[in-house]
Amino acid sequence: MQRPILIIAAFLYFTPLFAQEQRLQELTKQYGIPGIQLVCINGDKKESFNLGTISKGSDKKVTANTIFEAASLSKCVFAYAVLRLYDKGIISLDTPLIRYTGPYERFDPSDPRYDRITARMVLRHTTGLPNWGDDRFARLIFTPDSTYSYSGEGFQYLQRAVEKLTHKSLNEVAQEQVFTPLGMTSSSYTWTDKFDTLSAFGNSPDAINGHRSQRAAASLLSCARDYAIFLQAIMAGTGLKPATHRMMLEKASAGYWFNHRTTEASKHIWWGLGMGLQENETGRWAWQWGDNGDFKGFCIVHPVKKEALVYFTHSNWGLHITRDILNAFFPEQTWWPVTWTGYEFYEKANMLDFWSQLEQRGYDHASEIVRDLKQKDTSFKLPESDINDLGYILSGKNQKKEAIDILKYNLEAHPNSADAYEGLAEEYDDIGEKQLAIQNYKKVVELNPKNTYAADRIKKLETQ
């Protein structure tokens, strides 16, 4: 009887894994995402998925060793390092950082409010600094510690303070406080030679030089396997004093993002010290999203339930699938971070219904499909930005004709929109239809004279 029991046990174990892998394949194919690297933790069980290729047009497979840009997932690791230094008495969370750094070239010397900024404000995103400033200054957008606004500039300033205090580079600090103690052997805030054959962005001189700088907010290079080790440390509080671990995951600032739209999700989002927080029907999760252009990633962890997930992609549409991924690996529930960050379609159910109908009836029937859907449901709507995104997704999948059909429909539905004209102009530009591109770029400039990109494209195309 033992053999049948083992066979049944194996079947029960592998069936969910097969379903999850199949779902990942469906999602990456639908959105034109070349590959994905994902690790899910559920108690003592850890599952890894490495699917597809490292980038569009490449035949190099994603493996467990492939190195991705972690983008803003860099911030969580740096925050953990800072809290380790806090536990050791090296840095105070409430001492103005100016005392550690001295004058800082990114700050306007005529504004004394910068002197109030502390490490705690940086970690909970209440510094008043923009996400990124201009080439010269990072000017305050509000008085420090008066509200919330996500800021990469704040993390760069805290990095300066840490480097001054320790007399070490960011990556040296990370190696001592995070990577070595936790056994994260494939992570670095700067390029290392071992990435030559492993990086998802190649190893050309430009790629290597582009990854030399060390930025606490965004330059971490890692893989899902390594990052999952970090998430396990966050779950367990490894390396932190118990009080510090609790403080990291306590509500430190509300997620009402300064000068951003407020949604229902805003009521359920907070920031701890270095990670976002959400509360839903299953309790409190800590999370972070990453967006470095074509590199997109996401992580989430439930310290009480001992559940966590991290994934990395090399695709502009990598965050459009976050909700679907979470629902594939955890019991279906409310995922407020997905709504709050706003990366998926605003009217997702409507868009997926529309997309499904397009696949069945043809993309050149978009107008008829929308008319039929509105007859069935008078509240049915498709935002202009969602339709534009669909056009770009199709273009990325080399469905150029279908992309043009959708972008033409978007213009038909929004005839006075500079953005709709620009989407169509860019697609014509991409396929070499110069005159049609110029014609549509001119409409962009007519509707929005401040659009310098369109004006520049007209000049370049007319001189070719």
C-alpha positions, 0 to 999 in steps of 0.5 A: 500500500505504500507505493499508491500512497506515495503516488497520491501524495506526489500528485497532491503536491505537484498539482498546485505547482503545475496550475501555478506555473501554467497561470504564470505562463498564461499571464506572461504570454498575454502581456508579452512579458519575456520571462519571470523569476518568482519565489513563494514561501508558505511556512516551511515550504518554498517554491521557485519558478523560473520561466521564459527568457531574460529579455525580449528577443533573447533566447537565453533562459531565465534560471534561478541564478539570473540577476535582475534589477531589483529597482525599489526593492533596494529600499527594503534591504537598505532600511534593514541595514540602517535598522541593524546600525541603529541597534548597534548604536551607530545611527540615531533615527531621530537625529537630524541627518545634517549632523552626520553629513554636513552640507549636502549638494542636493539641498537648496542652502537657502531653505533651512527646513532640510535641517529637520530631516531624520532617518525615521522620516526617510524610512517612512517617506515623510521628508518632504523631498520629491521622489527625484529632484532635477539635475541640481536640487531636490527641492522640498515639496512640503515641510518635513514630517508633515505628510507622506510622499514616496521619495528616492531622494530621501534614501539617497540622503540617508545613504550619504549619512550612513557612508559618512558614519561608517566610512564605508560604501553602501555596498560594503555596509550591505555586505556586512549588515545584510548579504553576508549574515543572511547568506545572500550570495548573489546580491550587490548594489553595484556590478560585480564580475560574477554578473557577466554571464548572469545578468538579465541586461547583458554585459556590454560596456554600457550595461556594466558602466550603467550599473557601477553607481551605488544607490540605496533607492534603486541599484540593488542587483539580485535574484528572487532566491536571494530576495526570498532569503531576505523576506524570511529574515523580515518574517522572523526578525532575524538580525534585529532586536525584537523591539526594532523588528516590531517598529519596522512593521508598525504603522509609521505614516499613512499612505495618503500620497501628497498631490496624488489621487486618493482612492479607497486603497489609500485608507488601507495603506501605511508605511512602516520603516522601509516597507509599505504596509497593507491591512486586509481581511487576512491581517497585515502584510509588508510590501514593496514594488519596483520600477526601473523602466523595463525592470519591474518587480514586487514583494510581499510578506505576512510575518504572522502567517509566514507567507511571502512572495517575490518576483522579478521581470524584465518588462514594462508590463511586469506590474500589470500582473501582480494581482493575478500572481498573488491570487494564484499563490495565496487565497483570493483576497483584497490586494490594496497595494495593486490598486494604490500603485495604479499599474494595472488597468484602471477598469481591469474587468472591462478591459479583459472582457474587451480584450477577450472579445477582440481576440475572438472577433478581430481588433478591427471590430473594436468600435462594434465590440464596445457598442455591444458591451455598452448595450449589455451594461450601460455603465461599461467604460474604458479609460483612454489610458487603458486602451492606450496601454493595450495598444502598447502591450500589443506592439510589444508582442509584435502584433503591430497591425492589432496595435494600430487598430486599437490606437485608431479606436482610442483616437476615434473614442477620444478625438481631441486627445493629444495622448491618443494621437501620440500613441498612434504616432509612436506606433507609426514611427515604430513601423517606419510609416514616416508620413503618418507618424509626422501627421499624427505628431503634428496633431499632438503639438497642435493640441499640446504645444508643450509636448517637446518630444513630438516636436523633436520627432517631427524635426528628425523625421522631416530631415530623414 
